[in-house]
């Protein structure tokens, strides 16, 4: 919008359920509502989403990311803004393009000024669609996934498989940030050693979708 500097902004919250209860109520008093709801990200406003709350790995800890969307008069201004930001050291998250999932005519680019280390590597996130062919299905595990042994394994227990060990290390990292969880056991180690399974959490399915759409 011409003459308005800030188009929208967003914050990360650790407790999405508590945050939505709060903002549904207090923003409702002002006549605002949920305009968009992706589950792990909710946009509030009147006609367009202006204030966003979201959760995920970047919502952990005291130094949470903040998202600010600046207004631009046209597509070329967005491209110029992105080029200047990268020139000055910003990291490109998304190249300039159309984003029809937000609203018609939305053309934007995303950069990050974050210097802190993310709680999980981007390369690990991008393995989600490889490890889980279908986000709704469980991934069967067996003892060959786990490289560690405690000496009490029954005869015939499969030996560690180096390829599966590498996959399991990533699954454990994903579990630490609540993207993956064991099925039928409290811990990933027991899920592997007892030939159970693991699955994506709701948050994990959300990130699976982002990877599948090549948004991250």
C-alpha positions as CSV (number, residue, x, y, z in Angstrom):
1,X,0.0,0.0,0.0
2,X,1.5,3.3,-1.1
3,X,2.3,5.6,1.9
4,X,2.4,2.8,4.4
5,X,5.8,1.5,5.4
6,X,4.9,-1.7,7.3
7,X,2.7,-4.1,5.3
8,X,2.6,-6.8,8.0
9,X,4.7,-8.3,10.8
10,X,4.8,-11.5,12.8
11,X,6.2,-13.0,16.0
12,X,7.1,-16.5,17.1
13,X,5.4,-18.0,20.1
14,X,6.3,-21.0,22.2
15,X,2.8,-22.0,23.1
16,X,0.6,-21.7,20.0
17,X,-2.6,-22.7,21.8
18,X,-2.2,-20.1,24.6
19,X,-1.3,-17.4,22.1
20,X,-4.3,-18.0,19.9
21,X,-6.7,-18.0,22.8
22,X,-5.2,-14.6,23.9
23,X,-5.1,-12.9,20.5
24,X,-8.5,-14.3,19.4
25,X,-10.0,-12.6,22.4
26,X,-8.1,-9.3,22.6
27,X,-8.0,-8.6,18.9
28,X,-11.6,-9.5,18.6
29,X,-12.4,-6.7,21.0
30,X,-10.8,-4.3,18.4
31,X,-12.8,-5.8,15.5
32,X,-10.1,-8.0,14.1
33,X,-10.2,-11.7,13.4
34,X,-8.2,-14.6,12.0
35,X,-7.9,-13.9,8.3
36,X,-5.6,-16.8,7.5
37,X,-4.9,-20.0,9.4
38,X,-2.2,-22.5,8.4
39,X,-2.2,-24.2,11.8
40,X,1.4,-23.4,12.6
41,X,1.0,-19.8,11.4
42,X,-2.1,-17.6,11.9
43,X,-2.6,-14.1,10.4
44,X,-4.9,-11.6,12.1
45,X,-6.5,-8.5,10.5
46,X,-9.7,-7.1,9.1
47,X,-9.5,-7.7,5.4
48,X,-5.8,-8.7,5.0
49,X,-3.6,-10.5,7.5
50,X,-1.4,-7.8,9.1
51,X,-0.3,-9.4,12.4
52,X,1.0,-13.0,12.4
53,X,1.8,-15.5,15.1
54,X,3.7,-18.7,14.3
55,X,5.6,-21.5,16.0
56,X,8.3,-24.0,15.2
57,X,12.0,-24.5,15.8
58,X,12.7,-20.8,15.6
59,X,10.3,-20.2,18.5
60,X,12.5,-21.9,21.0
61,X,14.6,-20.0,23.5
62,X,14.6,-16.3,24.5
63,X,15.9,-14.9,21.2
64,X,13.0,-15.5,18.8
65,X,12.8,-14.4,15.3
66,X,10.5,-11.5,14.3
67,X,9.1,-11.2,10.8
68,X,8.6,-7.7,9.3
69,X,7.0,-7.1,5.9
70,X,7.8,-3.8,4.2
71,X,5.6,-2.2,1.6
72,X,6.9,-1.6,-1.9
73,X,5.3,0.3,-4.8
74,X,6.0,-2.3,-7.5
75,X,7.8,-5.5,-8.5
76,X,11.0,-3.7,-9.5
77,X,11.2,-2.1,-6.1
78,X,11.0,-5.5,-4.5
79,X,13.8,-6.8,-6.7
80,X,15.9,-3.7,-5.9
81,X,15.2,-4.1,-2.2
82,X,16.2,-7.7,-2.2
83,X,19.4,-7.0,-4.2
84,X,20.5,-4.3,-1.8
85,X,19.7,-6.4,1.3
86,X,21.9,-9.3,-0.1
87,X,24.6,-6.8,-1.0
88,X,24.7,-5.7,2.7
89,X,25.0,-9.2,4.0
90,X,21.4,-10.5,4.4
91,X,20.8,-14.2,3.8
92,X,18.2,-14.9,1.1
93,X,15.4,-17.2,2.3
94,X,13.2,-16.8,-0.8
95,X,14.0,-15.1,-4.0
96,X,11.5,-12.5,-5.3
97,X,8.4,-14.1,-6.7
98,X,4.6,-14.2,-6.5
99,X,3.0,-15.6,-3.4
100,X,-0.7,-16.3,-4.4
101,X,-1.3,-18.4,-1.3
102,X,-1.3,-15.1,0.7
103,X,-3.4,-12.9,-1.6
104,X,-3.6,-12.1,-5.3
105,X,-0.8,-9.9,-6.6
106,X,1.5,-10.5,-3.6
107,X,5.0,-10.3,-4.9
108,X,7.8,-10.5,-2.3
109,X,11.2,-11.7,-1.3
110,X,12.4,-12.9,2.1
111,X,15.7,-12.3,3.7
112,X,17.1,-13.0,7.2
113,X,19.5,-11.0,9.4
114,X,19.7,-13.8,12.0
115,X,23.2,-14.4,13.2
116,X,22.4,-17.0,15.8
117,X,22.6,-20.7,15.0
118,X,19.2,-22.3,14.2
119,X,18.3,-25.2,16.6
120,X,18.4,-27.6,13.6
121,X,20.3,-27.4,10.3
122,X,18.4,-26.5,7.2
123,X,19.8,-29.6,5.5
124,X,18.1,-31.7,8.2
125,X,14.8,-30.1,7.6
126,X,15.1,-30.6,3.9
127,X,15.5,-34.4,4.5
128,X,11.9,-34.6,5.8
129,X,10.4,-35.5,2.4
130,X,13.1,-38.1,1.8
131,X,12.7,-39.8,5.1
132,X,8.9,-39.7,5.0
133,X,7.5,-40.4,1.6
134,X,4.0,-39.7,2.9
135,X,3.6,-37.2,5.8
136,X,0.7,-39.2,7.2
137,X,2.5,-42.5,7.4
138,X,4.7,-43.9,10.1
139,X,8.4,-44.8,9.4
140,X,9.1,-48.3,10.6
141,X,12.3,-48.7,12.7
142,X,14.4,-51.6,13.7
143,X,17.6,-52.1,15.8
144,X,19.8,-51.6,12.7
145,X,19.0,-47.9,12.9
146,X,20.5,-47.5,16.4
147,X,24.4,-47.6,16.5
148,X,24.6,-47.9,20.3
149,X,24.2,-51.2,22.2
150,X,24.0,-51.8,25.9
151,X,24.9,-55.5,25.9
152,X,21.4,-56.8,26.8
153,X,20.3,-57.3,23.2
154,X,18.8,-60.8,22.4
155,X,20.6,-63.1,20.0
156,X,19.8,-62.3,16.4
157,X,19.5,-58.6,16.9
158,X,20.4,-56.8,13.6
159,X,23.8,-55.1,13.6
160,X,24.0,-51.4,13.1
161,X,23.6,-50.3,9.5
162,X,25.8,-47.2,8.8
163,X,23.3,-45.8,6.3
164,X,20.4,-46.2,8.6
165,X,22.5,-44.8,11.5
166,X,23.0,-41.6,9.5
167,X,19.2,-41.4,8.9
168,X,18.5,-42.1,12.5
169,X,20.8,-39.3,13.7
170,X,18.8,-36.9,11.6
171,X,15.5,-38.3,12.9
172,X,16.8,-37.8,16.5
173,X,17.6,-34.2,15.7
174,X,14.2,-33.7,14.2
175,X,12.7,-35.2,17.4
176,X,14.5,-32.7,19.6
177,X,12.6,-29.8,17.9
178,X,9.3,-31.6,18.0
179,X,9.1,-32.4,14.3
180,X,9.3,-36.2,14.8
181,X,8.1,-38.4,17.7
182,X,8.5,-42.1,18.5
183,X,5.4,-44.4,18.2
184,X,4.7,-46.7,21.0
185,X,7.7,-45.7,23.0
186,X,8.8,-42.7,25.0
187,X,12.2,-42.4,23.3
188,X,13.6,-42.8,19.8
189,X,16.3,-45.3,21.1
190,X,13.6,-47.7,22.4
191,X,11.5,-47.2,19.3
192,X,14.4,-48.5,17.2
193,X,15.6,-51.3,19.5
194,X,12.0,-52.6,19.9
195,X,11.2,-52.4,16.2
196,X,8.5,-49.8,16.6
197,X,8.2,-46.6,14.4
198,X,8.3,-42.9,14.4
199,X,6.0,-40.3,12.8
200,X,5.8,-36.7,12.0
201,X,4.1,-34.4,14.5
202,X,1.6,-31.9,13.3
203,X,4.4,-29.3,13.2
204,X,6.5,-31.8,11.3
205,X,3.8,-32.3,8.7
206,X,3.7,-28.5,8.3
207,X,7.4,-28.4,7.6
208,X,7.2,-31.4,5.4
209,X,4.7,-29.5,3.2
210,X,7.1,-26.5,3.1
211,X,9.9,-28.7,1.9
212,X,7.7,-30.5,-0.6
213,X,6.6,-27.1,-2.1
214,X,10.3,-26.0,-2.1
215,X,9.6,-23.1,0.2
216,X,12.5,-24.1,2.4
